[in-house]
Amino acid sequence: MPVIIWINGGFGAGKTTLAQELHRRLPDAVVYNPEDVGIMLWKWLPPNGDFQHLPSWRELVVATALSLRRHHADTLIVRMSLIRDAYRAEILGGLAAAGEQVLHVFLEVDAGVLRERLNARVTDPKYTDWEQAARELGMTGVDEMVAAAARQPAGTLLLRSDQLTPAALADKVLAAAGVQRPPLSRPQAHRQSSGSSRRREPEGLDGPDGA
């Protein structure tokens, strides 16, 4: 069944690593990074803070995801933080309204682990200034990102990326998405402990906006 797997979570939560593991198992899937849409817009518009504030970015993110999924892959893997509630609802709601099946995954991580991961990031010399700005933004928003886990909508697959290996995370995502995959080329990683993943229940969906 065609599906869009949206990997959400704070900076340093492990979205890229999980996307890579999923793509390794699903080589025919397309991996889409909406950050590239923001970089494209900044070629034409003066860079000004977070491009998620641009209505054009949010509209193009939805349009690009729909086009990629419909024309190029049954499974679209998207890795992008959507911490602000209103933006998440606009984008994921737009995909669902267009008839797409969306599995929303949120990676939970302890604040201390997030800070350690951000400090340990290696900067690409070609993008030193941009990556430094992203790191600083991530550091200032760590507590907000951790708190956002409690505000995720019903149906969200909540996973502890500081307790599960990338392989175990991928196992859970694929099971929740119902995606068929070829057999693993190596033995599966050790089984995850119980309680490291959960589905957000319907109660208390309308939390405050995370802006």
N, C-alpha and C positions, 0 to 999 in steps of 0.2 A: 504494500500500500504506500503511495507517495506520502512523504512526510517532510516537514521542516523541523529540524532539531535546533532549537535556539539555546545556546549555552550562555547563561547570565552569571553574574557574580562580580566581586570587586577586582580592582587591579591586583594582580598577583595571586588570584584564586586558583589558577590552573586551567583557564579556559582554552588557551592555545594548546597546552599539552593534551587535554582531553580531545580537542578537535583533531589533533594529529593521530591519536590512538584510534579514534573512530574512523578516520580516513584510511588508516592502515588496514583496518578490517573491512572497510567498504570502499575499495579503490574506485568504484564507479560513481561515488557520491561527489558532489561539488562542495568545496569549502569556501565560504563567503565571509569576508571581513568588512562590515559596513564602515569601518574606519577609513577604508580606501575611498568611499564616497565623500567623506568629509575632506580628505586630502585633495580630492578632485575639485570640490567646491572652493577650497582655499586658493586654487590656482586662478580663480576668477574673482573672488571676494577677498577683502582684507581679513586676514586671520584675526579673530577676536574672541579669545576665550574658548569655550567648549562649543564645538560645532553641533552638538546635539540640540542646542537652543534654536538652531535654524529650522524653520518649518520645511524649507526645501530639502534639508538633509533627511528629515523623517519621512517625507513623501517619497524621495528617491530610494531610500532604504527599502521601503515596502515594494515599490515598483520593480526594483532590481531583483529582490528576492523572488517575487512572483515570476518574473521572466526567466531567471535561472532555473527555478524549479520546474516550470512548465516546459521549457525548451531544451534543457540540458541534463537533467538528472531527476530520478525518482526521489532521491534523498538529498536534501540540502542541509549542510551543517553550517550553522552561523555562530560565530563567537563575538559577542559584544556585550559590554556592561550596559544595562538599562536600570539604573538605580532610581531615577525619578519615576514615581508611580504613573504620572500623567503620560510621560513619553512611552513607557512600557505598554500602557493600555492602548495608546494610539497606534503603535507599531504592531504589536501582537494582535490587537483587535482588527487592524486593517488586513492582516494576513488571513485571519479566521473568516472575516466578512467576505473575502474573495474566494472562500471555499477550500482553503488549504487546511490540512491537518497539521497542527503545531504541537510539538512536545517542548514545553518550556522547562529547562533545567536550571536550577540555581545552585551554585557551588558555595557552600558555607565554609568559612575558615575563621579560626580564632584571630583576634586583632593582632596579637603578638606575632603569630606566624605570618600574617600579611605583611607586617612591617619588616620582618626578617627577609622575606622573599623580595620585597621592593628594594631593600638595601643591597641585596645580592645580585640584582639584575646587571647584566653586562650591556654596556652602551655601544651601539653600532657607531663607529666614527663618522659615518655619512650623515647621521641624524642626531648628533650629540645634543644640540640645543632642544630639539623637539622631544627627545626621550627624557632629558633632564626635566623639562617642564611637565611631562606626563608623570614622571616619578614623584615630583613635588605635589602634583594634583592628587595622585594616589595616596600619598602620605597624609595630606590634610583631610582626606575623605574616608580614612580607614574606619572610624567609628560609625559613620553614616552607612558605609557598605555592610558592616556587620549587622547593624540594626535593621537593614533592609530585608534581611531574611525573614523576619517576622511579618512583613507586609506583602509577601508574595501571594498571588491570586490562587484560587482553587485549581487543582489539577497540576500545580507546579511540582516537579520532582526535585526535592531538596536533598542534596548530597554533601557529605562532609569530605571535602578534598584534602583536609589535613589529617584524615584518619584512613582514607582508602587510597590504594594505588591507582594510577591511571588505568590499568587493566581492569581492576574491580569496578571503577567508575564507569568504564565503557560497557562492561557486562550489564550493569543496572540500566544504563541509558538504552541500550539495544533491546533489553527485555521490555522496558516500558514503551518503547516505540513500536515494538512488534516487527522489527526489521529483520529480514532474512539475511544471513551472512554466511560466507564460506567458513569451513572449519579453521580453527586457529592453527598456525604453523608451529606453535610451541605450546607446552603445557600451560593451562590457565594459571594465572596468579592465585595465590592463596585466597580462600574465600573471605569476604568481608565480614566484619562482626555485625551482629544484629543491632539495630538502632542507629546505624550510620547513614540511613536514607529514610525518607518519609515523603508522603504526599501531603500537600497542603489541603486541609479540609475546608469545606465551604464556609464555616463560621468565621466571622470577622474579616471579610475580604476587603472592605473599604477603609483601609488605613489612611493616614495623612499622606499628602504628597511628599515625596522624598527630595524635592528640590532644595 
